[in-house]
Amino acid sequence: MQGLTLGESGIVICSGKPGTCKGEKPDAPVDLATQPVLGEPLGAGLVSAGGSIRALVKTVPIPLRSQDGGCSIDATLLTPGAELVWIEASGFPAGKEATFDSDSDGERQTKQVRVDADGTYSTAILPYKQGQRSGTIRVTLKSTACSPTVNLPWGRRNSLP
Amino acid sequence: MKLVLKESERAGAVIKFRLFVENLPKDAVYSPGLGL
């Protein structure tokens, strides 16, 4: 789709004027349809003719998030089948040790990690278990103050709840 | 400049978003980046 312009409220439209895209009606808003899975990010952007103006946005329509005692943990898919997943945690006691625990259908890994000075911790994980085509991984970051857990299906397309 | 995705419709597993911008020139013509 080419020829996008901006409406009064800043909405991206197909105005239907010469040199712009044409929608169902004049100044038709552009709808971005998606069928997201849990934790799957959605990105969009606009680039001006000539490329001098660029703007990008990313969101996770159905976030995989857990909260506990002021802490939170988010899982974001980096590949469609969740072969690689980004874990972001925030709100943890700053600079303190925490226990990172993952359990992929019985394949368990535990390690001690140090939370950053801003109370965040992030890492990438590989949820797949050898010999299985799909499953669920349970990820917990446990501190003295909180212990949020996310359960992430992997290896199959996981539709809306 | 800032881009914002706002959910406009949800039907079954399909979610529709509309894209809003702040502080971009309104007289320019744009092409889509990711996802559009």
N, CA and C atoms of all chains as a GROMACS GRO file, in nm:
protein
  591
    1MET      N    1   0.085  -0.120   0.000
    1MET     CA    2   0.000   0.000   0.000
    1MET      C    3   0.089   0.125   0.000
    2GLN      N    4   0.064   0.211  -0.092
    2GLN     CA    5   0.141   0.335  -0.104
    2GLN      C    6   0.046   0.455  -0.090
    3GLY      N    7   0.100   0.572  -0.074
    3GLY     CA    8   0.018   0.693  -0.076
    3GLY      C    9  -0.061   0.717   0.050
    4LEU      N   10  -0.007   0.679   0.163
    4LEU     CA   11  -0.076   0.704   0.290
    4LEU      C   12  -0.060   0.851   0.331
    5THR      N   13  -0.164   0.908   0.387
    5THR     CA   14  -0.156   1.046   0.438
    5THR      C   15  -0.216   1.050   0.579
    6LEU      N   16  -0.212   1.167   0.639
    6LEU     CA   17  -0.259   1.182   0.777
    6LEU      C   18  -0.387   1.264   0.783
    7GLY      N   19  -0.483   1.216   0.862
    7GLY     CA   20  -0.606   1.289   0.885
    7GLY      C   21  -0.591   1.390   0.995
    8GLU      N   22  -0.701   1.454   1.029
    8GLU     CA   23  -0.700   1.565   1.126
    8GLU      C   24  -0.646   1.524   1.263
    9SER      N   25  -0.688   1.409   1.310
    9SER     CA   26  -0.647   1.366   1.444
    9SER      C   27  -0.514   1.293   1.445
   10GLY      N   28  -0.447   1.292   1.329
   10GLY     CA   29  -0.322   1.221   1.318
   10GLY      C   30  -0.339   1.077   1.274
   11ILE      N   31  -0.462   1.040   1.240
   11ILE     CA   32  -0.488   0.903   1.196
   11ILE      C   33  -0.436   0.883   1.054
   12VAL      N   34  -0.382   0.765   1.029
   12VAL     CA   35  -0.331   0.732   0.896
   12VAL      C   36  -0.449   0.692   0.808
   13ILE      N   37  -0.458   0.757   0.692
   13ILE     CA   38  -0.575   0.737   0.605
   13ILE      C   39  -0.534   0.718   0.460
   14CYS      N   40  -0.632   0.668   0.383
   14CYS     CA   41  -0.627   0.673   0.237
   14CYS      C   42  -0.725   0.783   0.200
   15SER      N   43  -0.674   0.897   0.160
   15SER     CA   44  -0.762   1.012   0.137
   15SER      C   45  -0.842   0.999   0.007
   16GLY      N   46  -0.788   0.924  -0.089
   16GLY     CA   47  -0.855   0.912  -0.217
   16GLY      C   48  -0.822   1.024  -0.314
   17LYS      N   49  -0.741   1.120  -0.267
   17LYS     CA   50  -0.702   1.231  -0.355
   17LYS      C   51  -0.593   1.183  -0.451
   18PRO      N   52  -0.571   1.256  -0.562
   18PRO     CA   53  -0.466   1.215  -0.656
   18PRO      C   54  -0.331   1.198  -0.586
   19GLY      N   55  -0.264   1.090  -0.618
   19GLY     CA   56  -0.134   1.064  -0.560
   19GLY      C   57  -0.137   0.994  -0.426
   20THR      N   58  -0.259   0.965  -0.379
   20THR     CA   59  -0.271   0.894  -0.250
   20THR      C   60  -0.351   0.766  -0.271
   21CYS      N   61  -0.352   0.682  -0.169
   21CYS     CA   62  -0.426   0.556  -0.180
   21CYS      C   63  -0.576   0.581  -0.170
   22LYS      N   64  -0.651   0.480  -0.216
   22LYS     CA   65  -0.797   0.493  -0.218
   22LYS      C   66  -0.858   0.385  -0.129
   23GLY      N   67  -0.946   0.424  -0.038
   23GLY     CA   68  -1.014   0.330   0.050
   23GLY      C   69  -1.158   0.312   0.008
   24GLU      N   70  -1.239   0.258   0.100
   24GLU     CA   71  -1.381   0.237   0.071
   24GLU      C   72  -1.456   0.368   0.056
   25LYS      N   73  -1.402   0.473   0.118
   25LYS     CA   74  -1.463   0.605   0.112
   25LYS      C   75  -1.350   0.708   0.123
   26PRO      N   76  -1.376   0.834   0.095
   26PRO     CA   77  -1.271   0.936   0.112
   26PRO      C   78  -1.224   0.942   0.258
   27ASP      N   79  -1.097   0.963   0.277
   27ASP     CA   80  -1.036   0.972   0.410
   27ASP      C   81  -1.061   0.847   0.495
   28ALA      N   82  -1.056   0.733   0.428
   28ALA     CA   83  -1.080   0.606   0.499
   28ALA      C   84  -0.962   0.570   0.587
   29PRO      N   85  -0.987   0.541   0.714
   29PRO     CA   86  -0.877   0.497   0.801
   29PRO      C   87  -0.818   0.366   0.750
   30VAL      N   88  -0.689   0.351   0.770
   30VAL     CA   89  -0.622   0.228   0.729
   30VAL      C   90  -0.625   0.131   0.846
   31ASP      N   91  -0.688   0.015   0.823
   31ASP     CA   92  -0.694  -0.088   0.927
   31ASP      C   93  -0.583  -0.189   0.906
   32LEU      N   94  -0.517  -0.220   1.013
   32LEU     CA   95  -0.412  -0.321   1.011
   32LEU      C   96  -0.468  -0.444   1.082
   33ALA      N   97  -0.501  -0.547   1.002
   33ALA     CA   98  -0.562  -0.668   1.060
   33ALA      C   99  -0.454  -0.770   1.091
   34THR      N  100  -0.466  -0.830   1.206
   34THR     CA  101  -0.367  -0.929   1.247
   34THR      C  102  -0.435  -1.038   1.329
   35GLN      N  103  -0.375  -1.155   1.328
   35GLN     CA  104  -0.426  -1.267   1.407
   35GLN      C  105  -0.313  -1.312   1.498
   36PRO      N  106  -0.292  -1.235   1.603
   36PRO     CA  107  -0.172  -1.259   1.683
   36PRO      C  108  -0.184  -1.380   1.775
   37VAL      N  109  -0.072  -1.433   1.813
   37VAL     CA  110  -0.068  -1.536   1.916
   37VAL      C  111  -0.017  -1.473   2.044
   38LEU      N  112  -0.030  -1.544   2.151
   38LEU     CA  113   0.016  -1.493   2.280
   38LEU      C  114   0.162  -1.452   2.274
   39GLY      N  115   0.190  -1.328   2.315
   39GLY     CA  116   0.328  -1.282   2.324
   39GLY      C  117   0.392  -1.244   2.192
   40GLU      N  118   0.314  -1.247   2.084
   40GLU     CA  119   0.372  -1.215   1.953
   40GLU      C  120   0.372  -1.064   1.930
   41PRO      N  121   0.486  -1.006   1.897
   41PRO     CA  122   0.489  -0.861   1.873
   41PRO      C  123   0.436  -0.824   1.736
   42LEU      N  124   0.382  -0.704   1.728
   42LEU     CA  125   0.333  -0.650   1.602
   42LEU      C  126   0.406  -0.518   1.577
   43GLY      N  127   0.463  -0.505   1.461
   43GLY     CA  128   0.534  -0.383   1.427
   43GLY      C  129   0.470  -0.312   1.309
   44ALA      N  130   0.479  -0.181   1.307
   44ALA     CA  131   0.429  -0.102   1.195
   44ALA      C  132   0.516   0.022   1.182
   45GLY      N  133   0.511   0.081   1.066
   45GLY     CA  134   0.592   0.200   1.046
   45GLY      C  135   0.544   0.284   0.931
   46LEU      N  136   0.594   0.404   0.925
   46LEU     CA  137   0.567   0.496   0.815
   46LEU      C  138   0.698   0.555   0.767
   47VAL      N  139   0.710   0.566   0.636
   47VAL     CA  140   0.830   0.625   0.577
   47VAL      C  141   0.785   0.726   0.472
   48SER      N  142   0.838   0.846   0.480
   48SER     CA  143   0.799   0.948   0.384
   48SER      C  144   0.867   0.924   0.250
   49ALA      N  145   0.810   0.982   0.146
   49ALA     CA  146   0.873   0.973   0.014
   49ALA      C  147   1.014   1.030   0.026
   50GLY      N  148   1.113   0.956  -0.020
   50GLY     CA  149   1.251   0.998  -0.005
   50GLY      C  150   1.317   0.943   0.119
   51GLY      N  151   1.235   0.898   0.213
   51GLY     CA  152   1.288   0.830   0.330
   51GLY      C  153   1.343   0.919   0.440
   52SER      N  154   1.322   1.051   0.429
   52SER     CA  155   1.380   1.140   0.530
   52SER      C  156   1.305   1.134   0.663
   53ILE      N  157   1.179   1.094   0.659
   53ILE     CA  158   1.100   1.083   0.782
   53ILE      C  159   1.060   0.938   0.802
   54ARG      N  160   1.096   0.884   0.915
   54ARG     CA  161   1.062   0.745   0.946
   54ARG      C  162   1.011   0.737   1.089
   55ALA      N  163   0.908   0.657   1.108
   55ALA     CA  164   0.858   0.636   1.243
   55ALA      C  165   0.814   0.490   1.254
   56LEU      N  166   0.849   0.428   1.364
   56LEU     CA  167   0.817   0.287   1.384
   56LEU      C  168   0.750   0.269   1.519
   57VAL      N  169   0.668   0.165   1.529
   57VAL     CA  170   0.605   0.133   1.656
   57VAL      C  171   0.599  -0.019   1.670
   58LYS      N  172   0.610  -0.065   1.791
   58LYS     CA  173   0.596  -0.208   1.818
   58LYS      C  174   0.507  -0.226   1.939
   59THR      N  175   0.417  -0.323   1.930
   59THR     CA  176   0.332  -0.354   2.044
   59THR      C  177   0.311  -0.505   2.050
   60VAL      N  178   0.267  -0.553   2.162
   60VAL     CA  179   0.231  -0.694   2.176
   60VAL      C  180   0.081  -0.698   2.203
   61PRO      N  181   0.000  -0.732   2.100
   61PRO     CA  182  -0.147  -0.724   2.117
   61PRO      C  183  -0.200  -0.810   2.230
   62ILE      N  184  -0.145  -0.931   2.247
   62ILE     CA  185  -0.190  -1.018   2.356
   62ILE      C  186  -0.067  -1.049   2.441
   63PRO      N  187  -0.036  -0.962   2.535
   63PRO     CA  188   0.088  -0.981   2.611
   63PRO      C  189   0.086  -1.105   2.700
   64LEU      N  190   0.201  -1.165   2.710
   64LEU     CA  191   0.220  -1.276   2.805
   64LEU      C  192   0.288  -1.218   2.927
   65ARG      N  193   0.210  -1.180   3.023
   65ARG     CA  194   0.262  -1.105   3.137
   65ARG      C  195   0.208  -1.162   3.267
   66SER      N  196   0.293  -1.158   3.367
   66SER     CA  197   0.249  -1.198   3.500
   66SER      C  198   0.299  -1.093   3.599
   67GLN      N  199   0.219  -1.066   3.701
   67GLN     CA  200   0.257  -0.969   3.802
   67GLN      C  201   0.242  -1.031   3.941
   68ASP      N  202   0.333  -0.992   4.027
   68ASP     CA  203   0.328  -1.041   4.164
   68ASP      C  204   0.401  -0.943   4.254
   69GLY      N  205   0.333  -0.892   4.352
   69GLY     CA  206   0.396  -0.806   4.452
   69GLY      C  207   0.471  -0.686   4.397
   70GLY      N  208   0.420  -0.626   4.291
   70GLY     CA  209   0.485  -0.509   4.231
   70GLY      C  210   0.589  -0.544   4.127
   71CYS      N  211   0.616  -0.672   4.108
   71CYS     CA  212   0.710  -0.716   4.003
   71CYS      C  213   0.630  -0.770   3.884
   72SER      N  214   0.691  -0.767   3.769
   72SER     CA  215   0.625  -0.824   3.652
   72SER      C  216   0.728  -0.896   3.565
   73ILE      N  217   0.676  -0.990   3.488
   73ILE     CA  218   0.761  -1.060   3.393
   73ILE      C  219   0.682  -1.074   3.263
   74ASP      N  220   0.748  -1.042   3.151
   74ASP     CA  221   0.688  -1.047   3.018
   74ASP      C  222   0.766  -1.142   2.930
   75ALA      N  223   0.694  -1.219   2.850
   75ALA     CA  224   0.758  -1.305   2.750
   75ALA      C  225   0.715  -1.258   2.611
   76THR      N  226   0.811  -1.231   2.525
   76THR     CA  227   0.782  -1.186   2.389
   76THR      C  228   0.847  -1.282   2.289
   77LEU      N  229   0.766  -1.332   2.197
   77LEU     CA  230   0.817  -1.425   2.097
   77LEU      C  231   0.913  -1.353   2.002
   78LEU      N  232   1.029  -1.412   1.981
   78LEU     CA  233   1.123  -1.358   1.883
   78LEU      C  234   1.116  -1.434   1.752
   79THR      N  235   1.053  -1.553   1.754
   79THR     CA  236   1.028  -1.631   1.632
   79THR      C  237   0.885  -1.682   1.639
   80PRO      N  238   0.822  -1.709   1.523
   80PRO     CA  239   0.679  -1.744   1.523
   80PRO      C  240   0.644  -1.867   1.605
   81GLY      N  241   0.730  -1.966   1.609
   81GLY     CA  242   0.699  -2.087   1.684
   81GLY      C  243   0.753  -2.086   1.825
   82ALA      N  244   0.797  -1.970   1.871
   82ALA     CA  245   0.852  -1.953   2.007
   82ALA      C  246   0.979  -2.035   2.026
   83GLU      N  247   1.056  -2.052   1.916
   83GLU     CA  248   1.184  -2.120   1.932
   83GLU      C  249   1.280  -2.035   2.017
   84LEU      N  250   1.263  -1.905   2.007
   84LEU     CA  251   1.344  -1.811   2.084
   84LEU      C  252   1.251  -1.705   2.144
   85VAL      N  253   1.263  -1.684   2.273
   85VAL     CA  254   1.170  -1.596   2.344
   85VAL      C  255   1.250  -1.498   2.431
   86TRP      N  256   1.207  -1.373   2.430
   86TRP     CA  257   1.271  -1.270   2.510
   86TRP      C  258   1.194  -1.252   2.640
   87ILE      N  259   1.266  -1.260   2.750
   87ILE     CA  260   1.204  -1.244   2.882
   87ILE      C  261   1.248  -1.110   2.940
   88GLU      N  262   1.151  -1.030   2.981
   88GLU     CA  263   1.181  -0.901   3.044
   88GLU      C  264   1.110  -0.895   3.178
   89ALA      N  265   1.184  -0.865   3.281
   89ALA     CA  266   1.126  -0.854   3.415
   89ALA      C  267   1.155  -0.715   3.469
   90SER      N  268   1.062  -0.663   3.547
   90SER     CA  269   1.083  -0.530   3.605
   90SER      C  270   1.018  -0.522   3.742
   91GLY      N  271   1.059  -0.420   3.818
   91GLY     CA  272   1.001  -0.397   3.950
   91GLY      C  273   1.067  -0.479   4.060
   92PHE      N  274   1.178  -0.545   4.029
   92PHE     CA  275   1.245  -0.630   4.128
   92PHE      C  276   1.338  -0.545   4.215
   93PRO      N  277   1.374  -0.596   4.333
   93PRO     CA  278   1.469  -0.524   4.418
   93PRO      C  279   1.599  -0.497   4.343
   94ALA      N  280   1.633  -0.369   4.331
   94ALA     CA  281   1.746  -0.328   4.246
   94ALA      C  282   1.878  -0.385   4.294
   95GLY      N  283   1.955  -0.439   4.199
   95GLY     CA  284   2.089  -0.485   4.228
   95GLY      C  285   2.098  -0.612   4.311
   96LYS      N  286   1.985  -0.672   4.339
   96LYS     CA  287   1.984  -0.792   4.425
   96LYS      C  288   1.986  -0.920   4.340
   97GLU      N  289   2.020  -1.028   4.404
   97GLU     CA  290   2.015  -1.157   4.336
   97GLU      C  291   1.872  -1.208   4.328
   98ALA      N  292   1.846  -1.283   4.223
   98ALA     CA  293   1.716  -1.346   4.207
   98ALA      C  294   1.739  -1.485   4.146
   99THR      N  295   1.638  -1.568   4.157
   99THR     CA  296   1.648  -1.703   4.102
   99THR      C  297   1.564  -1.712   3.976
  100PHE      N  298   1.633  -1.744   3.865
  100PHE     CA  299   1.562  -1.761   3.737
  100PHE      C  300   1.539  -1.910   3.717
  101ASP      N  301   1.412  -1.945   3.708
  101ASP     CA  302   1.377  -2.086   3.698
  101ASP      C  303   1.289  -2.110   3.575
  102SER      N  304   1.325  -2.208   3.495
  102SER     CA  305   1.241  -2.244   3.380
  102SER      C  306   1.216  -2.394   3.383
  103ASP      N  307   1.094  -2.431   3.342
  103ASP     CA  308   1.055  -2.571   3.342
  103ASP      C  309   0.976  -2.598   3.214
  104SER      N  310   1.042  -2.664   3.118
  104SER     CA  311   0.977  -2.694   2.991
  104SER      C  312   0.935  -2.840   2.992
  105ASP      N  313   0.813  -2.862   3.032
  105ASP     CA  314   0.759  -2.998   3.042
  105ASP      C  315   0.854  -3.093   3.115
  106GLY      N  316   0.906  -3.048   3.225
  106GLY     CA  317   0.991  -3.134   3.307
  106GLY      C  318   1.140  -3.111   3.289
  107GLU      N  319   1.178  -3.039   3.183
  107GLU     CA  320   1.319  -3.007   3.163
  107GLU      C  321   1.346  -2.875   3.234
  108ARG      N  322   1.408  -2.886   3.351
  108ARG     CA  323   1.417  -2.770   3.439
  108ARG      C  324   1.557  -2.712   3.443
  109GLN      N  325   1.563  -2.581   3.444
  109GLN     CA  326   1.691  -2.511   3.460
  109GLN      C  327   1.673  -2.401   3.564
  110THR      N  328   1.771  -2.391   3.652
  110THR     CA  329   1.767  -2.290   3.757
  110THR      C  330   1.903  -2.222   3.764
  111LYS      N  331   1.902  -2.090   3.772
  111LYS     CA  332   2.029  -2.019   3.789
  111LYS      C  333   2.007  -1.892   3.871
  112GLN      N  334   2.113  -1.852   3.935
  112GLN     CA  335   2.109  -1.726   4.010
  112GLN      C  336   2.148  -1.612   3.915
  113VAL      N  337   2.073  -1.506   3.919
  113VAL     CA  338   2.101  -1.390   3.833
  113VAL      C  339   2.101  -1.264   3.920
  114ARG      N  340   2.159  -1.159   3.864
  114ARG     CA  341   2.159  -1.032   3.938
  114ARG      C  342   2.068  -0.933   3.865
  115VAL      N  343   1.976  -0.876   3.938
  115VAL     CA  344   1.885  -0.776   3.883
  115VAL      C  345   1.962  -0.645   3.862
  116ASP      N  346   1.932  -0.576   3.753
  116ASP     CA  347   2.001  -0.450   3.722
  116ASP      C  348   1.967  -0.341   3.825
  117ALA      N  349   2.042  -0.232   3.815
  117ALA     CA  350   2.025  -0.122   3.912
  117ALA      C  351   1.887  -0.055   3.902
  118ASP      N  352   1.820  -0.072   3.788
  118ASP     CA  353   1.686  -0.014   3.774
  118ASP      C  354   1.575  -0.116   3.803
  119GLY      N  355   1.613  -0.228   3.859
  119GLY     CA  356   1.512  -0.327   3.897
  119GLY      C  357   1.466  -0.416   3.784
  120THR      N  358   1.538  -0.414   3.673
  120THR     CA  359   1.498  -0.495   3.558
  120THR      C  360   1.596  -0.611   3.537
  121TYR      N  361   1.548  -0.710   3.468
  121TYR     CA  362   1.632  -0.821   3.425
  121TYR      C  363   1.577  -0.872   3.293
  122SER      N  364   1.664  -0.902   3.198
  122SER     CA  365   1.617  -0.955   3.070
  122SER      C  366   1.713  -1.060   3.019
  123THR      N  367   1.656  -1.154   2.946
  123THR     CA  368   1.736  -1.262   2.889
  123THR      C  369   1.656  -1.329   2.779
  124ALA      N  370   1.725  -1.404   2.693
  124ALA     CA  371   1.658  -1.484   2.590
  124ALA      C  372   1.658  -1.629   2.634
  125ILE      N  373   1.550  -1.700   2.601
  125ILE     CA  374   1.544  -1.842   2.635
  125ILE      C  375   1.508  -1.925   2.512
  126LEU      N  376   1.543  -2.052   2.516
  126LEU     CA  377   1.511  -2.148   2.410
  126LEU      C  378   1.417  -2.252   2.471
  127PRO      N  379   1.285  -2.236   2.454
  127PRO     CA  380   1.190  -2.321   2.527
  127PRO      C  381   1.185  -2.466   2.483
  128TYR      N  382   1.230  -2.497   2.359
  128TYR     CA  383   1.208  -2.632   2.306
  128TYR      C  384   1.277  -2.739   2.388
  129LYS      N  385   1.206  -2.852   2.397
  129LYS     CA  386   1.260  -2.969   2.467
  129LYS      C  387   1.289  -3.076   2.363
  130GLN      N  388   1.404  -3.137   2.374
  130GLN     CA  389   1.444  -3.237   2.277
  130GLN      C  390   1.341  -3.351   2.270
  131GLY      N  391   1.305  -3.387   2.147
  131GLY     CA  392   1.212  -3.498   2.127
  131GLY      C  393   1.067  -3.459   2.128
  132GLN      N  394   1.038  -3.332   2.152
  132GLN     CA  395   0.899  -3.286   2.153
  132GLN      C  396   0.878  -3.179   2.046
  133ARG      N  397   0.759  -3.180   1.986
  133ARG     CA  398   0.726  -3.079   1.884
  133ARG      C  399   0.652  -2.960   1.944
  134SER      N  400   0.595  -2.979   2.061
  134SER     CA  401   0.524  -2.868   2.127
  134SER      C  402   0.520  -2.892   2.276
  135GLY      N  403   0.491  -2.787   2.348
  135GLY     CA  404   0.483  -2.800   2.492
  135GLY      C  405   0.461  -2.664   2.556
  136THR      N  406   0.486  -2.659   2.684
  136THR     CA  407   0.471  -2.534   2.759
  136THR      C  408   0.592  -2.516   2.850
  137ILE      N  409   0.642  -2.395   2.852
  137ILE     CA  410   0.751  -2.365   2.944
  137ILE      C  411   0.699  -2.268   3.050
  138ARG      N  412   0.739  -2.297   3.173
  138ARG     CA  413   0.700  -2.212   3.285
  138ARG      C  414   0.825  -2.138   3.331
  139VAL      N  415   0.817  -2.006   3.332
  139VAL     CA  416   0.933  -1.924   3.367
  139VAL      C  417   0.900  -1.840   3.491
  140THR      N  418   0.986  -1.850   3.589
  140THR     CA  419   0.967  -1.774   3.714
  140THR      C  420   1.095  -1.699   3.748
  141LEU      N  421   1.080  -1.576   3.788
  141LEU     CA  422   1.193  -1.502   3.846
  141LEU      C  423   1.155  -1.473   3.991
  142LYS      N  424   1.232  -1.533   4.080
  142LYS     CA  425   1.196  -1.527   4.221
  142LYS      C  426   1.296  -1.439   4.297
  143SER      N  427   1.242  -1.343   4.371
  143SER     CA  428   1.325  -1.258   4.455
  143SER      C  429   1.270  -1.264   4.597
  144THR      N  430   1.330  -1.188   4.684
  144THR     CA  431   1.280  -1.185   4.821
  144THR      C  432   1.145  -1.115   4.830
  145ALA      N  433   1.115  -1.031   4.730
  145ALA     CA  434   0.993  -0.950   4.738
  145ALA      C  435   0.877  -1.006   4.655
  146CYS      N  436   0.909  -1.085   4.552
  146CYS     CA  437   0.804  -1.124   4.458
  146CYS      C  438   0.850  -1.243   4.374
  147SER      N  439   0.752  -1.302   4.306
  147SER     CA  440   0.785  -1.422   4.229
  147SER      C  441   0.685  -1.444   4.115
  148PRO      N  442   0.687  -1.356   4.014
  148PRO     CA  443   0.592  -1.374   3.903
  148PRO      C  444   0.633  -1.489   3.812
  149THR      N  445   0.532  -1.552   3.752
  149THR     CA  446   0.554  -1.668   3.664
  149THR      C  447   0.473  -1.650   3.536
  150VAL      N  448   0.533  -1.681   3.422
  150VAL     CA  449   0.457  -1.686   3.296
  150VAL      C  450   0.464  -1.830   3.242
  151ASN      N  451   0.352  -1.870   3.183
  151ASN     CA  452   0.344  -2.001   3.117
  151ASN      C  453   0.332  -1.978   2.967
  152LEU      N  454   0.428  -2.027   2.892
  152LEU     CA  455   0.436  -1.996   2.750
  152LEU      C  456   0.424  -2.123   2.665
  153PRO      N  457   0.318  -2.133   2.584
  153PRO     CA  458   0.310  -2.246   2.491
  153PRO      C  459   0.413  -2.227   2.380
  154TRP      N  460   0.476  -2.336   2.336
  154TRP     CA  461   0.573  -2.327   2.228
  154TRP      C  462   0.548  -2.439   2.127
  155GLY      N  463   0.592  -2.412   2.003
  155GLY     CA  464   0.589  -2.516   1.901
  155GLY      C  465   0.460  -2.529   1.825
  156ARG      N  466   0.366  -2.447   1.854
  156ARG     CA  467   0.240  -2.453   1.779
  156ARG      C  468   0.179  -2.315   1.780
  157ARG      N  469   0.089  -2.290   1.686
  157ARG     CA  470   0.022  -2.162   1.681
  157ARG      C  471  -0.083  -2.159   1.790
  158ASN      N  472  -0.066  -2.066   1.878
  158ASN     CA  473  -0.152  -2.056   1.996
  158ASN      C  474  -0.245  -1.938   1.977
  159SER      N  475  -0.372  -1.962   1.954
  159SER     CA  476  -0.464  -1.854   1.920
  159SER      C  477  -0.514  -1.783   2.044
  160LEU      N  478  -0.604  -1.691   2.021
  160LEU     CA  479  -0.659  -1.609   2.129
  160LEU      C  480  -0.724  -1.696   2.236
  161PRO      N  481  -0.717  -1.650   2.360
  161PRO     CA  482  -0.781  -1.728   2.467
  161PRO      C  483  -0.933  -1.727   2.453
  162MET      N  484   0.865   1.264   1.700
  162MET     CA  485   0.753   1.200   1.633
  162MET      C  486   0.720   1.068   1.701
  163LYS      N  487   0.595   1.031   1.697
  163LYS     CA  488   0.552   0.913   1.769
  163LYS      C  489   0.441   0.842   1.691
  164LEU      N  490   0.451   0.712   1.685
  164LEU     CA  491   0.346   0.629   1.623
  164LEU      C  492   0.274   0.553   1.733
  165VAL      N  493   0.143   0.542   1.719
  165VAL     CA  494   0.064   0.468   1.818
  165VAL      C  495  -0.032   0.375   1.746
  166LEU      N  496  -0.036   0.250   1.789
  166LEU     CA  497  -0.134   0.154   1.737
  166LEU      C  498  -0.251   0.147   1.834
  167LYS      N  499  -0.372   0.172   1.784
  167LYS     CA  500  -0.491   0.165   1.869
  167LYS      C  501  -0.584   0.057   1.814
  168GLU      N  502  -0.627  -0.032   1.903
  168GLU     CA  503  -0.719  -0.139   1.860
  168GLU      C  504  -0.852  -0.078   1.819
  169SER      N  505  -0.900  -0.116   1.700
  169SER     CA  506  -1.026  -0.061   1.650
  169SER      C  507  -1.137  -0.164   1.644
  170GLU      N  508  -1.100  -0.291   1.637
  170GLU     CA  509  -1.203  -0.394   1.622
  170GLU      C  510  -1.144  -0.530   1.659
  171ARG      N  511  -1.228  -0.613   1.719
  171ARG     CA  512  -1.184  -0.749   1.750
  171ARG      C  513  -1.298  -0.843   1.714
  172ALA      N  514  -1.269  -0.937   1.625
  172ALA     CA  515  -1.370  -1.034   1.581
  172ALA      C  516  -1.304  -1.172   1.579
  173GLY      N  517  -1.340  -1.253   1.678
  173GLY     CA  518  -1.276  -1.384   1.690
  173GLY      C  519  -1.129  -1.367   1.718
  174ALA      N  520  -1.048  -1.431   1.635
  174ALA     CA  521  -0.903  -1.425   1.656
  174ALA      C  522  -0.839  -1.307   1.586
  175VAL      N  523  -0.919  -1.233   1.509
  175VAL     CA  524  -0.864  -1.122   1.431
  175VAL      C  525  -0.878  -0.990   1.507
  176ILE      N  526  -0.770  -0.919   1.517
  176ILE     CA  527  -0.770  -0.788   1.582
  176ILE      C  528  -0.728  -0.684   1.478
  177LYS      N  529  -0.805  -0.576   1.469
  177LYS     CA  530  -0.770  -0.467   1.377
  177LYS      C  531  -0.717  -0.347   1.456
  178PHE      N  532  -0.615  -0.288   1.400
  178PHE     CA  533  -0.554  -0.170   1.462
  178PHE      C  534  -0.558  -0.054   1.364
  179ARG      N  535  -0.564   0.065   1.420
  179ARG     CA  536  -0.546   0.186   1.341
  179ARG      C  537  -0.421   0.257   1.392
  180LEU      N  538  -0.358   0.322   1.299
  180LEU     CA  539  -0.229   0.384   1.329
  180LEU      C  540  -0.247   0.536   1.342
  181PHE      N  541  -0.197   0.589   1.451
  181PHE     CA  542  -0.203   0.734   1.475
  181PHE      C  543  -0.060   0.787   1.491
  182VAL      N  544  -0.042   0.910   1.447
  182VAL     CA  545   0.092   0.968   1.458
  182VAL      C  546   0.084   1.102   1.530
  183GLU      N  547   0.195   1.134   1.592
  183GLU     CA  548   0.209   1.265   1.656
  183GLU      C  549   0.336   1.330   1.603
  184ASN      N  550   0.326   1.455   1.571
  184ASN     CA  551   0.441   1.535   1.529
  184ASN      C  552   0.507   1.487   1.400
  185LEU      N  553   0.427   1.439   1.307
  185LEU     CA  554   0.476   1.412   1.172
  185LEU      C  555   0.412   1.513   1.078
  186PRO      N  556   0.485   1.556   0.975
  186PRO     CA  557   0.427   1.653   0.879
  186PRO      C  558   0.300   1.598   0.815
  187LYS      N  559   0.192   1.676   0.818
  187LYS     CA  560   0.063   1.628   0.766
  187LYS      C  561   0.050   1.646   0.616
  188ASP      N  562   0.143   1.720   0.557
  188ASP     CA  563   0.131   1.741   0.412
  188ASP      C  564   0.214   1.640   0.333
  189ALA      N  565   0.276   1.546   0.401
  189ALA     CA  566   0.360   1.448   0.333
  189ALA      C  567   0.279   1.324   0.296
  190VAL      N  568   0.332   1.249   0.199
  190VAL     CA  569   0.274   1.120   0.161
  190VAL      C  570   0.370   1.011   0.208
  191TYR      N  571   0.314   0.906   0.269
  191TYR     CA  572   0.396   0.804   0.333
  191TYR      C  573   0.375   0.667   0.270
  192SER      N  574   0.476   0.587   0.289
  192SER     CA  575   0.468   0.445   0.255
  192SER      C  576   0.470   0.366   0.384
  193PRO      N  577   0.417   0.244   0.378
  193PRO     CA  578   0.416   0.165   0.502
  193PRO      C  579   0.552   0.107   0.534
  194GLY      N  580   0.574   0.089   0.661
  194GLY     CA  581   0.691   0.014   0.706
  194GLY      C  582   0.645  -0.125   0.741
  195LEU      N  583   0.692  -0.180   0.849
  195LEU     CA  584   0.656  -0.315   0.891
  195LEU      C  585   0.507  -0.327   0.910
  196GLY      N  586   0.451  -0.438   0.869
  196GLY     CA  587   0.317  -0.474   0.910
  196GLY      C  588   0.202  -0.416   0.831
  197LEU      N  589   0.223  -0.310   0.758
  197LEU     CA  590   0.112  -0.250   0.682
  197LEU      C  591   0.110  -0.300   0.539
   0.00000   0.00000   0.00000
